[in-house]
Amino acid sequence: MPDNAVLSIRFHPVAGEDVYVMSGDFAGEAEALEAIAHALDERRSLVLTRTRYGSEADVNGMVVNLANVVSVRVSKPESVEAGQYL
């Protein structure tokens, strides 16, 4: 089984600044979008276990409350401007 891809995930809440993380929880962009959409549909939080927040070097777990998120962008780190939108 190949290693998971490192993806840039940017959450845009209704009010406030975007939240940007790097995550190794998914095999690719399509899998990440599917998991995020599923969490949104079920009105539950998204649990990420291999995540770096901002410029931190440590990999940690993170729970993202999706209640006020209006859009999510998923892309590979080298193509931050060109990711898929949910």
N, C-alpha and C positions, 0 to 999 in steps of 0.2 A: 504494500500500500504506500503510495507516494506521500511525502510530507505535505501538510496543508500549506496553501499559499498565504503569504502575508498580504493582507488587504487593508487599505485605508477606508475607514467608515466614518462618515460625517453625518451627524444627526442635527437637524434644524428644528428647534422647538418653536412654539407659537410666539413666545416672547423671549428675548435674551439672545446670547451668542451661540453660535454653532459649537457642538461638542465633537472633537475630532480624535479618533483612536486608531491605532494600528492593531490588527487582530490576526492571529494565526488559527482561529477556530474553524475555518471553513476551507474546503478544497478549492473553491473558486468563487467568482462574483455571483454566478447564478445560484449556487447553494446558499450564499449569504443573504441574497435578496429573498429567497424562498423562506428561510428561517425568520427573517425580520418581518416579512409579510404575514407569516403564520402567527407570530407573537402579536402583531398589531390586530389581526382578525380576532384573536382570542382575548384581546384586552389584557395581556399579561406582560411582564417585564422580559427583556432579553438578557440572558445570562451568557457572558463571555468569560472563558477561563484562561485564555492566553492572549492578554491584551496589554499594550503599552499606551499610556495616556500622555498626550502632548510630547514633550521632548524627554520624558523619563526613560531611563535605560532598563529599569526592572520590568519584568513581565508579571502581571497580576491578574486576578479575577476581577470582573466588574459586572454589576447588575445595572441595566439601563431601563429606567421607567419610561415607557413609550407613550404615556398618557397624553402629553402635550406636544408630541413630535408631529410635524406636518410634512416633512420630507426627509429622506435618507439617501445619501450618495455612497456608492460602493465602487472602489476602483483599485487598481494595482498602484503601489506607491510611486512608481515612475511615471504614472499617467493620471495624476490627481485631477487635472482639468477635464479628463475625458471619461469619467465613470458612468455607470448606469444609474438611473434614478428610480426610486420607488414612489 
